[in-house]
Amino acid sequence: MKPTAETTLGPAELARYSRHILLEEIGVAGQEKLKQSKALIVGAGGLGSPVALYLAAAGVGTIGLADFDKVELHNLQRQIIHGQSDVDRPKIDSARDTLKEINPHTQLQFHEEGVQPDNAIELFKQYDIIVDGTDNFSTRYLNNDAAFLAGKPLVYGSIFKFEGQASFFHAAQNGPCYRCLFPEPPPPGTVPNCGEAGVIGALCGVVGSIQAMETIKYITGIGQSLSGKLLFVDTLNMGFKTLSLKKDPCCPLCGDHPKYTKIEAENYQETCETKLDDAQQNQLEDNMNEAPLEIDVAQTKAKLADGNSILIDVREGYEHKICSIDGAIHIPMGELPTRLSELPDDKEILVHCHHGGRSLRVVHFLRQNGYTRSTNVAGGIDAWALQIDPSLQRY
């Protein structure tokens, strides 16, 4: 294949991308769009690794990587852009070596300070599209807010154990943003990270590849994006489900009366798991004598029937619209710290979410805050639908 006057692709590039160019949806024009594009990947970890590898191989002209971390031995199980010899090296240095080998035509830009409240908007404005490869809530919310305020599309992905999520947020398309799904970060101590809960390495490749594909589709203008949709990936049972999303008029970022109109550092404090001191740990152990930490759905049904317990649903609003258990009180996990006064002191508090993971962390949070008769519903509403009420819509 020879270059033409209509393209800046040289002979080596035309040969390299020939399988792309054979695709009618891409062709030379689409490959040229990829060459002229600039994509920023936030995080060179589990998700950022496959995204960076595939975007470099695809011929994205400029790839930016923002990460301030170093490679650790436990990263190598899933962060495939790094190797054994890279342990203790800055991730961006390791990624640079790998990506140069993958595609010398791609221009690489590195931001070793990472994405911070004081640089996020200006940094994002330098790129055409932002890919979120982070693993903590503070940076995830910062990425979402900065991309919205900078007017840039954001490709979202997250992973947990065997499950993942992906979506595409873009204010210019009048679609939802991350805060339409999860308005506020969860309270500290309620959500485990991958270091605490674990994650299967291959899941990163699945979700990261989806993010790379969303990026390529946006750049080339082909196909339908995940805008207005949330894709669920369950690799343990190999299931894929897509939920429709709508822009929330009450969203604190993109809604009719936004709470967040600029980036302020205090809104992005780390919300990861907090360690318990000895006194707190002893208190949690004492609480186990008052109420079990976890019960199954059959026990939950029996407890609700005796009238001495209440059921709290800590799922997000979009999940609650899909299905709900009759009589459950809906308090999204992120709202819990400001709504503790709504919880009774004289009844056992049973807490459920989708599968039981989030609600278990909420129970720990409640017990730390004096609600000692708090118990998790193992299996969540999914187990309830399977064993108690099969009329409920599963998702």
C-alpha positions in Angstrom: 0.0 0.0 0.0 1.4 3.4 -1.0 0.8 6.8 0.6 -1.5 9.2 -1.2 -1.7 13.0 -1.3 -4.7 12.8 1.1 -2.9 11.2 4.0 0.2 11.9 6.1 0.6 8.1 6.7 3.9 6.9 5.5 4.6 3.5 3.9 5.6 1.9 7.2 2.5 3.2 8.9 0.2 2.0 6.0 1.7 -1.4 6.4 1.5 -1.4 10.2 -2.2 -0.4 10.2 -3.2 -2.3 7.1 -5.7 -4.5 9.0 -7.4 -1.3 10.3 -7.5 0.2 6.9 -9.1 -2.8 5.4 -12.1 -2.1 7.6 -14.7 -0.1 5.7 -15.6 1.8 8.9 -12.0 3.0 9.4 -10.1 3.0 6.2 -7.3 5.5 5.6 -9.4 8.4 6.8 -10.1 6.8 10.1 -6.5 5.9 10.6 -5.5 9.5 9.9 -8.0 10.6 12.6 -6.3 8.2 15.0 -2.8 9.6 14.1 -4.0 13.2 14.7 -5.7 12.4 18.0 -4.5 12.9 21.6 -5.6 10.6 24.4 -4.8 11.0 28.1 -4.8 7.8 30.2 -5.0 8.5 34.0 -3.3 5.7 35.7 -0.8 3.1 34.3 -2.1 0.2 36.4 -4.6 -2.6 35.8 -6.9 -0.7 33.4 -4.4 1.8 32.1 -2.0 -1.0 31.0 -4.2 -2.6 28.3 -5.7 0.7 27.3 -2.3 2.2 26.6 -1.1 -0.9 24.8 -4.0 -1.1 22.5 -4.2 2.7 21.8 -0.5 2.7 21.0 -0.9 -0.3 18.7 -3.9 1.3 17.1 -1.9 4.3 16.0 -3.2 7.0 18.3 -0.9 9.9 17.5 -0.2 11.2 21.1 -0.8 9.3 24.3 -0.4 10.9 27.6 0.1 8.9 30.8 -0.5 10.4 34.3 0.8 8.4 37.2 3.1 9.1 40.1 3.4 5.6 41.5 6.1 3.0 41.3 5.9 -0.6 40.1 5.5 -3.1 42.9 5.8 -6.9 42.7 2.0 -7.5 43.3 1.2 -5.2 40.3 2.6 -7.7 37.8 -0.4 -10.1 38.2 -2.6 -7.6 36.3 -0.6 -4.5 35.2 0.7 -6.0 32.0 2.6 -3.0 30.7 5.2 -3.6 33.4 7.7 -6.5 33.8 9.8 -8.1 36.5 12.8 -5.8 35.8 10.5 -2.8 36.3 9.9 -3.4 40.0 10.7 -0.2 42.0 10.8 1.9 38.8 8.3 4.8 38.2 5.4 3.4 36.3 5.6 6.0 33.6 9.3 5.1 32.9 8.3 1.4 32.6 5.4 2.3 30.4 7.5 4.5 28.2 9.9 1.6 27.4 7.0 -0.8 26.6 5.0 1.7 24.4 8.0 2.7 22.4 8.6 -0.9 21.5 4.9 -1.4 20.6 4.8 1.6 18.3 7.6 4.1 17.7 5.3 6.3 15.7 3.2 7.3 18.7 4.3 10.4 20.6 4.3 9.9 24.3 3.8 12.5 27.0 4.2 11.8 30.7 2.7 13.6 33.7 4.6 12.2 36.7 2.7 14.4 39.2 -0.5 12.5 38.3 -3.9 14.3 38.1 -4.3 16.7 41.0 -7.0 19.3 41.8 -4.7 22.1 40.8 -3.8 20.8 37.4 -6.7 18.6 36.3 -8.7 21.0 34.1 -5.7 22.5 32.3 -4.2 19.1 31.8 -7.4 17.7 30.3 -7.7 20.6 27.9 -4.5 19.4 26.2 -6.2 16.2 25.1 -9.1 15.1 22.9 -10.3 12.3 25.2 -9.7 11.2 28.8 -9.5 7.5 29.9 -10.0 6.8 33.6 -7.8 4.0 34.7 -7.8 4.9 38.4 -8.5 2.6 41.4 -9.5 5.1 44.1 -12.6 7.2 44.5 -11.0 10.6 45.1 -9.3 10.6 41.7 -12.3 9.0 40.0 -14.5 11.9 41.1 -11.8 14.4 40.2 -11.5 12.9 36.7 -15.2 13.0 36.2 -15.6 16.6 37.4 -12.6 18.0 35.6 -13.6 16.3 32.3 -17.1 17.7 32.5 -15.8 21.2 33.4 -13.2 21.0 30.6 -15.8 19.8 28.1 -13.9 16.6 27.4 -15.3 13.0 27.0 -14.4 10.6 29.7 -14.2 6.8 29.3 -15.0 5.2 32.6 -14.0 1.8 33.8 -13.8 0.0 37.2 -13.0 -3.5 38.4 -13.7 -5.4 41.6 -13.0 -9.1 42.2 -14.5 -10.8 39.1 -16.8 -7.9 38.0 -16.3 -4.7 36.1 -18.2 -1.7 34.7 -17.6 0.6 31.8 -19.3 3.7 30.4 -18.8 6.8 28.3 -19.5 10.3 29.7 -19.6 13.4 27.6 -21.3 16.7 28.4 -21.4 17.7 24.7 -23.7 14.7 24.1 -26.0 15.8 26.9 -25.6 12.4 28.5 -25.1 11.5 32.2 -21.9 11.8 34.1 -20.4 9.6 36.9 -22.1 11.7 39.6 -25.5 10.9 38.0 -24.9 7.3 39.0 -23.0 7.9 42.3 -23.6 11.5 43.4 -21.1 11.5 46.3 -18.2 9.2 47.3 -18.9 6.5 49.7 -18.1 7.1 53.4 -14.6 6.1 54.5 -14.3 2.5 55.5 -17.3 1.2 53.5 -15.7 0.1 50.3 -12.7 -2.2 50.0 -10.1 -1.6 47.3 -8.5 -4.2 45.1 -5.7 -4.6 47.6 -8.2 -5.7 50.2 -10.8 -7.5 48.2 -8.7 -8.9 45.3 -9.2 -8.8 41.6 -8.6 -11.4 38.9 -5.9 -10.1 36.5 -7.6 -11.0 33.2 -10.6 -8.8 34.2 -8.4 -5.8 33.7 -7.8 -6.9 30.1 -11.5 -7.3 29.4 -12.6 -3.9 30.8 -9.4 -2.1 29.6 -10.1 -3.4 26.1 -13.6 -2.1 26.2 -12.3 1.3 27.3 -9.8 1.3 24.4 -12.6 0.4 22.0 -14.7 3.2 23.2 -11.8 5.6 22.7 -11.1 4.4 19.2 -14.8 4.7 18.3 -15.0 8.2 19.6 -11.9 9.3 17.7 -12.9 7.7 14.4 -16.6 8.6 14.7 -17.8 5.0 14.2 -20.4 2.8 16.0 -22.4 3.5 19.1 -20.7 4.5 22.3 -21.7 3.6 25.9 -23.0 7.1 26.4 -26.2 6.8 28.3 -25.4 3.2 29.2 -23.6 1.3 32.0 -22.0 -2.0 30.9 -21.7 -4.7 33.6 -19.2 -7.4 33.2 -19.3 -10.6 35.2 -16.3 -12.8 34.3 -17.0 -15.5 36.8 -20.3 -16.3 35.1 -19.3 -14.8 31.8 -22.2 -12.4 31.6 -22.5 -9.0 30.0 -25.5 -6.7 30.8 -26.2 -3.1 29.8 -28.4 -0.7 31.7 -29.8 2.5 30.2 -28.8 5.7 32.1 -30.4 9.1 32.0 -28.9 12.4 32.9 -30.1 13.3 36.5 -31.5 16.8 36.8 -30.5 16.6 40.5 -26.9 15.7 39.7 -24.5 17.8 41.8 -22.3 18.3 38.8 -24.3 18.3 35.6 -27.8 18.8 37.0 -30.0 21.9 36.9 -28.6 23.3 40.1 -25.0 22.1 40.4 -23.2 22.0 43.7 -19.8 21.6 42.0 -18.9 24.4 39.6 -15.2 24.4 40.0 -12.4 22.1 41.2 -11.6 22.5 44.9 -9.1 20.2 46.6 -11.2 19.6 49.7 -13.8 17.8 47.6 -11.4 15.1 46.6 -9.9 13.9 49.8 -9.1 10.2 49.8 -12.0 8.0 50.8 -10.3 4.6 51.0 -10.6 2.2 53.9 -9.5 3.5 57.3 -7.6 1.2 59.7 -9.2 0.4 63.0 -7.3 1.1 66.3 -7.3 -1.5 69.0 -10.3 0.1 70.8 -12.4 0.2 67.6 -11.5 -3.4 66.8 -12.5 -4.5 70.4 -15.8 -2.7 70.0 -16.5 -4.5 66.7 -15.8 -7.8 68.4 -18.2 -6.9 71.2 -20.8 -6.0 68.7 -20.7 -9.5 67.3 -22.3 -10.7 70.5 -25.3 -8.4 70.1 -26.1 -9.2 66.5 -24.5 -11.5 63.8 -22.4 -9.7 61.2 -24.2 -11.5 58.4 -27.4 -13.5 57.8 -28.9 -15.1 54.7 -32.1 -14.0 52.9 -34.3 -16.6 54.6 -33.2 -15.4 58.0 -33.7 -11.8 56.8 -37.3 -12.6 55.8 -38.0 -14.2 59.2 -36.6 -11.2 61.1 -38.6 -8.7 59.1 -41.8 -10.7 59.8 -41.3 -10.4 63.5 -41.4 -6.6 63.3 -38.2 -6.0 65.3 -36.0 -5.2 62.4 -35.8 -2.8 59.5 -34.3 -3.3 56.1 -32.0 -0.6 54.6 -31.2 -0.6 50.8 -27.8 1.1 50.2 -27.7 0.7 46.4 -27.6 3.7 44.1 -30.8 5.3 42.7 -30.5 3.8 39.3 -30.3 0.4 40.8 -33.3 1.0 43.0 -35.4 1.9 40.0 -34.7 -1.6 38.5 -36.1 -3.5 41.5 -36.6 -3.2 45.2 -37.7 -5.2 48.2 -41.1 -4.2 49.6 -40.7 -2.2 52.8 -37.0 -1.5 52.4 -35.8 2.0 53.2 -33.6 3.4 50.4 -30.5 5.3 51.6 -27.7 5.3 49.0 -24.4 4.5 50.5 -22.9 7.9 49.8 -25.8 9.6 51.7 -25.5 7.5 54.8 -23.2 9.7 56.9 -25.7 12.6 56.7 -28.8 10.4 57.2 -27.8 8.4 60.3 -30.5 10.2 62.3 -33.1 8.4 60.2 -32.0 5.0 61.6 -33.9 3.7 64.7 -32.1 2.9 68.0 -34.6 0.2 69.1 -34.5 -2.1 66.1 -32.0 -4.3 64.4 -30.8 -2.8 61.2 -30.5 -5.2 58.2 -28.6 -3.8 55.3 -28.6 -5.0 51.7 -27.1 -4.0 48.4 -26.8 -5.9 45.0 -24.7 -8.8 46.0 -23.7 -8.1 49.7 -20.3 -6.5 49.3 -21.1 -2.9 49.7 -23.7 -3.6 52.5 -21.1 -5.5 54.5 -18.8 -2.5 54.5 -21.8 -0.3 55.5 -22.5 -2.6 58.5 -18.9 -2.2 59.6 -19.3 1.6 59.3 -22.6 1.6 61.2 -21.1 -0.5 64.1 -18.2 1.9 64.3 -20.7 4.7 64.7 -22.7 3.2 67.5 -25.3 1.1 65.6 -24.3 -2.1 67.1 -27.3 -4.1 66.0 -26.5 -3.9 62.3 -26.4 -7.0 60.2 -25.5 -7.6 56.5 -27.9 -9.5 54.2 -25.6 -12.0 52.5 -26.1 -12.2 48.7 -28.1 -8.9 48.6 -31.1 -8.4 46.5 -29.9 -10.8 43.9 -30.1 -13.7 46.4 -33.5 -12.4 47.5 -34.7 -12.5 43.9 -33.4 -16.1 43.5 -34.7 -17.5 46.8 -37.5 -15.3 48.1 -39.2 -13.3 45.3 -38.5 -14.5 41.8 -40.7 -11.8 40.4 -37.9 -9.2 41.0 -35.9 -8.1 38.0 -32.3 -9.3 38.3 -29.5 -7.3 36.8 
